[in-house]
C-alpha cells in the first residue's frame, strides 16, 4: 500500500538540543583557555552567564505561559556567547543586563528560538558596548609575573589603532597571551572548537570562510596588517559561532556567501575607518537584518517550477 504524507519526507535524529550540545562542547576549549589567560575570572564569567541565561529563559517562558524550552540548551549557548564577548573584569550586574537583553528582549519577546530576527548574543554585546562604554573599555589579562591578578592592558586592535605599543607576537596571538574579551583571545582554542563543529557537520565552511576571507582581503588591500586582523578581536569567534547561526543567517549556499562577504566588508570598514577598533558585532547585526531579503533573493526554484517574471 502506498502511504502519502506531508513533507518533510527526509528525517534524521538531529534535534535542537543535540546541535546546542555540540556547540557547548566546541566552546569548552575556549572556556579552558580563558582560565590560563584570565585566571578564575574567565571560566566563572562563562558559568554565571550560562546559569543566568537559563534562568531568564525558564522564568520568561513561565510568565508568558508558554511551553518550557530551557531544556533545548539554546539559552546556555547564548549565555556562553554573551560572556565570550565581554572582558574578564565585567561587573556581574552588567552581565545580568546583557543576558536579560539577549534572552528576554531579543529572543523571547519575539516568540522564542526560531523567531528572533537577530543573534541574541551579538545584539546584547552591542547594547552593552553602547550603554556601558566606560565600564567595558577596560580589558584585563592575568599577569604571569605578578601571579593571576588581572591587570589592564590594550587589546591588539586597540594597539594597532593607537600605535603606542608593540603588537603581540604571532604566538601570543595564537595562544591568547594578550588582553581582550574572554572568548576571543585564544585563536588556537577557537579553531579547535570550529574544527569540531565542521567535522560533526553542525556547520559548513561557506559563511565562515567568506567572512574571514573578505575581512582579511579588505584589510590587506587598505594597507593594514591582515594577520593581525585575522588573529585579533572577535573575527574567529564570530566566524564559527555567530555567522553560522541557524536562525539569523541564510540557509542557501549563495545566501551564506553573500552574508559572509557582506559581514566581512562591514567589519573591515569599521575596523579601518571608524573610531572603533572592532566592528564584528555591528556587521553581523546589519547582515541579520538583511537575511530575510537574502533568503528571498537566493531561494532555489522548486523542481518543475518556474520563476515568476518580474513585474
N, C-alpha and C positions, 0 to 999 in steps of 0.2 A: 504494500500500500504506500502511496506517495503522500507524505505529510508536508503540507505547506504552512510555513510560519513566517512571521515578520522578521526583518533584519534587526540586528546583525546575525549572519549565519556562521561567521568565524569567531570563535571564542577561545580564550585561554584563561589561565588561573591567576593572571596578574590583577592585583587589586590596588586601590589607593594606599592601603596600609602597607603592602609589600613594597611598593615604589618608595614610599616615605621612609620605610625601614632601611632600604638601600641607601638613600640619601643621608640618613643619620650615620650609617656605617662609614660612608665616604667622608663624613666630617670628623670622624674620630681622629685621624692623623693630624688634622688642624687643631683640634682641642688639645691633643697631647703636646704638639709643638708649642702651643700657647703657654704651657706650663714652663717650658725651658726658656722661653723668650721673656715672659712677663711674670713668672713666678705663679703662686697660687691664685692671684687675681684673675688670670686668664681663664682657667677652667671654671672657677666659681662664677664668673660672669655668664659663661655658657649655661651652666646648670641653673642658675637663678632665672635666666631669661626663658629657658625651656619650660621650667615649672610655672612661671608667671603666665606665660602664653597659654599653656594648657588650662590653667585655672580660669583665665579670661574666657577661653572658648567654652568650657563647661558651664560657667556662670551665665554667659550671654545666651547660650542655647536654652538654658533653663528659664531665664527671664522672658525670652521670646517664644517660649513654649514650642520649641522645635526639637526634632529628634537629635539625641546626643551624637556628636561626630568627633569627640575628643579622641576616641579610640582609633581613628584613622591615622593618627600621628602627624597630620599636617600642621597642627598648631605647634608641635615640638620643633618641627623643621623650621617653621617661621621664626620661632623664638631663637633658635640657634643662629639663623642668618641675621637676625636683628643684632644679636650680641657680636657676631663676627664683624659687623661694620662699625663697631664702636671702640674707642680707646679703652685700655685696661683700667684706667682710673675714672671711668664714668660713674657718677653718683648713682646709687640704686634707684632713687626716685625718677631720674631721667630714663633709666632702663624701663621702669614700670610704665612711664608715659609712652615710650616707644612701642612696647608690647601692646598697650591698650590701643594705640593708633593702628597698629598692624592687624591685630586680631578683631577687635570690636568695630572700629570705624571702617577700615578698608575691606575686611573680609566679611564679617557677619552682617553688618548693616546693608551690604549689597546682596545678601542671600546666602553667604557661605561659600565654601570651596567650589569653584567652577563658575561662580557668578561675579567674582571680583574682577574689575576692569584693569587693575594694575597690580604689580607684585607688592604684596603687603610689606615685606621687609625693606624693599627699596623705597617705598613711599614713606615708611616710618623714619628711615635714615634721613631723607630729605627734610621732613618736617622737623626732626630733632636738630639737624645741622642749621636750619634757618632760625629756629626758635631759641636754641641754646648754643649759639655760635661761640660765645666766650668759654663756656664750660667744656665744649668738645673740641676746642682748638689746641688743647694741650695733650700731646702724645707722649706716653711714657714707655719705658722699657726697663727690665731688670738689669741693674749694673753688676756685671760679673766681678768687678774688682771690689765693690762695696757690699757684696752679698746679693740678696734678692730684693732689696729696696728699689722701688720704682723711681727713676729719675726722668725728668722731662727732656726730650730731645726733638729735633725737627725730623720729619719724615723725608725719605729720599726725594720725593717730588717737590716738597717744600724747599729742600736744599737746592734743587735744580732751578727753581723759580728765583730764589734769593741769591744764589751763587756765593754764599758766605762761608760754606764749609766744604770739606772733601766729601764727595759722593761715596757711599759704601761700596766695597768691592763686589765683584760678581758672586763670590762665595757667600758673602754676608747677605746679599740679596736673595740668593738661592735658599739659604737656611733660615733667613728671617732675623738675622742678628742686627736689627735696627728698629727704630720707633715706627709705630703705625697702629692701625686698628688690629685687634687681636686675631681676626680671621683672615687677614690679607698679607701678612708679612712673610710667612714661610712658603715660598713658591714650591719647594720640594713636597711639602705636605699637601698642598692644593693639587699638584699634579698627580700625586698618588691617589687622592680621592677622585679626581676627574677620570683617571685611567680605570678605576674600579667601576664607575658609572658607565663608561664606554664599553668595557668588557662584558658587563652584565646586561647590556642592551637597554639600560634605563634612559640614556640619552644617545644622540648621534653627534657627528662632528660638524654638521653643516653650520649651525649658528655659532658655536664656539670658535671654529676655525676662521670663519669670515669676520667675526667680531675682533678677534685678536689680530688677524692679518691686516685688516683695514686700519686699525689703530696704529700698528707698527709701521705700515707703509706711509701713513699720513705723517706721523712724527718724523720719520726718516726724510720725507720729501720737504718738510719745513726746516730741516737742519738740526732738529733735536736728536738726542741720543735714543735710538729705537730700543736698545737693550734695556736701558733704564726704564723706559715707559712700559716695556713688556713685563719686567720683573718688579715693578713697583705699583703701589696703590691697589685698587680693587679689581684690576683687569682680569686676572686669572680666576679669582673668586667668582666674579660675575659671569665669566665665560662658561663655567661648568655648573654653576648653581643657580643662576638667575636668568640668563638669556635662554636657558633651556626649560624654563617653567612651562608646564603643560597647559596652564590656564591662560597665561597672559602673553604667550608668544605664538607665532603662526605654526600650523601643523603641516603645511605643504613644504616640500624641499625648496622651491623658488621663494616661498614666503620666508623661510628660515634664512636664506641667503640675503634677501632684502633687509630683513630685520638686523642681521649681523653687520652688514655693510653700513646701514644707517646708524646703528648704535656706535660703530667704530668711528665713523666720521664725526659724529657729535662729540664723542669722547675726546678725540684728537683736537677738535676745535676749542673745546673748553679748557683742555689741559694746556694748550699752547698760547691761546689768545685771550683767555679770560683771566680774571684776578684769582680764580680758584686753582689750586694745584691739581684737583681731581675733578672729573666730570662724568664718571661712570653711572652714578645713580640717576642724574638728570637725563642722560642719554637713554637709559633703559626705560624710564618713566615715559619719555616722549614717544619711544617706539611702542610701548604698551598701548598708548592711546591710539596709535595708528594700526595696531594689529587687526582689528575688525576689517579695516579697509584693505590691508594687505591680503587677508584671507579671501576677501571677495575678488580682488584682482587676480589672485593666483589659483582660485578654485578650479580643479580639473573638470572637464566635461564628462558627464556620465556616459557609460558605454551605450552607444546607439543614439545618444542625444546630440543636439546641435546647439551651438552658442547663439544666443539671441542677437539679432542685429542691433547696432547702436541706433538710437532714435536721433 
